[in-house]
């Protein structure tokens, strides 16, 4: 007759040892990866130490993004407002960053480009007032500034499949 309690206890201790070894391997692997990533981040921070805000923004976003934000800030007065549209189908937070960069200008968010109605429906739903529309593209593409009518024509073209 087989003593079942001895069989199960030996299986239990072997599985516990295997689980402990797997956990230790995980800790070693993730610890090495974490130290590596932290070293890279510290190196990047050290390279940018003492740099002015514009240089850091250029390094993070690229020259074209920084130039586009500067052009938009010049076109829209600080006390002005604009309509904000998110380009692309994937949410990346790009509209929030563009809004932050253009503060204190007031943004009126219209939503993602792909969900905007076409034709006369969009004209009816657009809030009156703002002359400009800012298209917040996903990284690394810079935001675009469009006149209201130019934006409406572009949306109509995209809905017509042109």
C-alpha positions, 0 to 999 in steps of 0.5 A, a space after each residue: 500500500 502506498 502512503 499517500 501523505 508522504 507522496 503529497 508532502 514530497 510533491 508539495 515541498 517540490 512545488 514550493 521550492 520550484 515556485 520559490 526558485 521562479 520568484 527568485 529568478 523573476 526578482 533577479 531579472 526585474 531587478 537588473 532591468 530596473 537598474 538598467 532603465 534607471 541608469 539610462 534615465 539618470 544619464 539622460 537627466 544628467 545630459 539635460 542638467 542646466 539646459 533651458 526649458 526650450 532645449 529640453 522641449 526640443 529634445 523631448 518633442 523635436 524641432 518641428 513640434 516646438 516650432 509649430 507650438 510657437 507659431 500657434 501661440 503667435 497666431 492665437 492671442 493669450 486671451 483667445 480661444 480655439 477649437 481642439 481636435 484630436 487626430 488619429 484613432 488611438 488615444 495618446 493624450 496628445 490633445 492634453 499636451 497641446 492644450 497645456 502648451 497653448 495655455 492660457 488660451 482657452 481650448 474648446 474640445 470637439 473630439 477625435 477627428 474620426 468621430 466628427 460628423 460631416 457636412 452641415 451637421 458639423 457646421 451646426 454643432 460647432 460652437 460659434 466664435 473661435 476662428 482657429 482649429 488646432 489639430 493635435 496629432 500623435 507623437 512625433 507629428 506636430 500640431 496643425 493650425 487651421 482656419 475654421 473654414 479650412 477645417 470644415 472643408 477638410 472634414 467634408 473632404 475626408 467624409 466624402 472619401 476624397 
